Amino acid sequence: MTATYEKIATTTLGSNQTDITLSSIPATYTDLVLVFQYASQTNDNNAYMYFNSSQGTAYSRTYAVGASTGASSARNSNTNKIDFSPQVGAGTSLNTPGLLIANVFNYSNTTTYKTVTVRDNATKNDGAQQTMMVAGLWRSTAAINSVTVGTGAGYLVSGTSVTIYGIKAE
């Protein structure tokens, strides 16, 4: 079976903002792919995502980080969003951006919890390179109709962009 990616929405910030929400996501695809190129006000600040404006304690994540200073991993449950690790963070300008690609599986299925895999690569202001993987879970059977991404503190800088694609199986 061949999968087709269709762009659902894209946003590029014209000014600094705390987060970006892509809403009105149709339920006509099998999965979602989110591409997030970001920089934050604060160096070494991590990114996050949550769904349908829900910031209850229904999220979990497991992550592994490889960085110039070493490696680490951890698991967190009952959080209010899926954080993309406390170690990985972009620099303060788009000259040193973070690039995050997230796959959201079965997002419109109303009988299963939603699973997410994330790959994030970032370069800090000092040039240090980092990469990480996250396995995330939203313990809700609600169909996802909006995705919010942001940064752990401060704001996302102007020029940060996020695009969401739907995968349509043929």
C-alpha positions as CSV (number, residue, x, y, z in Angstrom):
1,M,0.0,0.0,0.0
2,T,1.3,3.4,-0.9
3,A,1.0,6.3,1.5
4,T,0.5,9.9,0.3
5,Y,1.5,12.9,2.4
6,E,-0.8,15.9,2.1
7,K,-0.1,19.3,3.7
8,I,-2.9,20.2,6.1
9,A,-1.5,23.4,7.5
10,T,1.6,25.4,8.0
11,T,2.4,28.4,10.2
12,T,5.5,30.6,10.3
13,L,5.7,33.1,13.1
14,G,6.0,36.8,12.1
15,S,6.6,37.8,15.7
16,N,7.7,36.0,18.9
17,Q,5.0,33.8,20.5
18,T,4.8,31.3,23.4
19,D,3.3,28.5,21.3
20,I,1.7,27.6,18.0
21,T,-1.6,25.8,17.6
22,L,-2.7,24.1,14.4
23,S,-6.4,23.4,14.6
24,S,-9.3,22.2,12.4
25,I,-7.3,19.0,11.6
26,P,-9.7,16.8,9.5
27,A,-10.2,13.2,10.5
28,T,-9.6,11.9,6.9
29,Y,-6.1,10.6,7.3
30,T,-4.6,7.6,8.9
31,D,-1.7,9.3,10.7
32,L,-0.1,12.8,11.1
33,V,3.5,14.0,10.5
34,L,4.5,17.3,12.2
35,V,7.7,19.2,11.2
36,F,8.7,21.9,13.6
37,Q,11.8,24.1,13.0
38,Y,12.2,26.3,16.1
39,A,14.4,28.6,18.1
40,S,13.5,29.9,21.6
41,Q,14.2,33.0,23.6
42,T,16.3,31.0,26.0
43,N,19.3,28.8,24.9
44,D,19.0,25.1,25.6
45,N,15.2,25.2,26.0
46,N,13.2,22.1,25.2
47,A,10.1,21.9,23.0
48,Y,6.7,20.3,23.8
49,M,3.4,19.3,22.2
50,Y,-0.1,18.6,23.4
51,F,-3.4,17.8,21.7
52,N,-6.9,19.3,21.6
53,S,-6.0,22.0,24.2
54,S,-5.8,19.2,26.7
55,Q,-3.2,19.8,29.4
56,G,-4.5,17.3,32.0
57,T,-2.2,14.6,33.4
58,A,-2.9,12.1,30.5
59,Y,0.5,12.3,28.8
60,S,3.6,10.0,29.2
61,R,7.0,10.0,27.5
62,T,10.2,8.0,27.3
63,Y,13.2,9.6,25.9
64,A,16.9,9.0,25.0
65,V,19.3,11.8,24.4
66,G,22.7,11.8,22.8
67,A,24.7,15.0,23.3
68,S,28.3,16.2,23.3
69,T,28.2,16.1,27.1
70,G,27.0,12.5,27.2
71,A,23.8,10.5,27.0
72,S,20.8,10.1,29.2
73,S,17.3,8.6,29.2
74,A,14.2,8.7,31.4
75,R,10.5,8.1,31.6
76,N,7.8,10.4,32.8
77,S,4.1,9.7,33.2
78,N,1.1,11.7,34.2
79,T,2.4,14.9,32.7
80,N,0.4,17.8,31.1
81,K,2.1,17.6,27.7
82,I,4.8,15.6,25.9
83,D,8.1,17.3,26.6
84,F,10.9,16.6,24.2
85,S,13.6,16.1,27.0
86,P,15.1,18.6,29.4
87,Q,18.5,18.3,27.7
88,V,17.7,19.0,24.0
89,G,17.0,22.5,23.1
90,A,17.6,24.9,20.2
91,G,19.6,28.0,20.3
92,T,18.1,31.5,20.5
93,S,18.1,32.2,16.7
94,L,17.2,30.3,13.6
95,N,20.9,30.2,12.8
96,T,21.0,27.4,15.4
97,P,17.5,25.9,15.1
98,G,16.0,22.7,16.5
99,L,14.4,20.5,14.0
100,L,11.7,18.1,15.3
101,I,9.7,15.6,13.3
102,A,6.8,13.9,15.1
103,N,4.6,11.0,13.9
104,V,1.2,10.8,15.4
105,F,-0.4,7.4,14.8
106,N,-4.1,6.6,14.5
107,Y,-4.9,10.2,15.4
108,S,-8.6,10.0,14.4
109,N,-9.3,6.6,15.9
110,T,-11.8,7.0,18.8
111,T,-11.2,3.6,20.4
112,T,-7.4,3.8,21.1
113,Y,-4.9,6.0,22.9
114,K,-2.7,8.1,20.7
115,T,1.0,7.2,20.3
116,V,3.7,9.6,19.1
117,T,7.3,9.1,18.0
118,V,9.6,12.1,17.9
119,R,13.0,12.8,16.5
120,D,14.7,16.1,17.4
121,N,18.1,17.5,16.4
122,A,19.3,20.8,17.8
123,T,22.4,22.9,17.9
124,K,22.9,25.2,20.9
125,N,24.4,28.7,20.7
126,D,27.8,27.2,21.7
127,G,27.6,24.9,18.7
128,A,27.0,21.7,20.8
129,Q,25.1,19.1,18.8
130,Q,22.3,17.0,20.3
131,T,19.9,14.4,19.1
132,M,17.0,12.5,20.8
133,M,14.1,10.2,20.3
134,V,10.9,10.3,22.3
135,A,8.1,7.7,22.5
136,G,5.0,9.5,23.7
137,L,1.4,8.6,24.7
138,W,-1.8,10.6,25.1
139,R,-4.1,8.5,27.2
140,S,-7.3,9.6,25.4
141,T,-9.6,8.0,22.9
142,A,-10.6,11.4,21.5
143,A,-9.8,12.1,17.9
144,I,-7.1,14.7,17.6
145,N,-8.3,17.9,15.9
146,S,-5.6,20.3,17.1
147,V,-1.9,20.2,17.9
148,T,-0.1,22.8,20.0
149,V,3.7,23.1,20.0
150,G,5.8,25.4,22.1
151,T,9.0,25.9,24.1
152,G,9.6,25.2,27.8
153,A,10.1,28.8,28.9
154,G,10.0,32.2,27.2
155,Y,8.8,32.3,23.6
156,L,9.4,30.9,20.2
157,V,11.3,33.4,18.0
158,S,10.0,35.0,14.9
159,G,10.6,32.7,11.9
160,T,9.8,29.5,13.8
161,S,7.7,27.3,11.6
162,V,5.5,24.3,11.9
163,T,3.9,22.2,9.2
164,I,1.5,19.3,9.6
165,Y,0.9,16.6,7.0
166,G,-1.8,14.0,6.8
167,I,-0.9,10.5,5.6
168,K,-3.6,9.1,3.3
169,A,-3.3,5.4,2.6
170,E,-4.3,4.4,-1.0
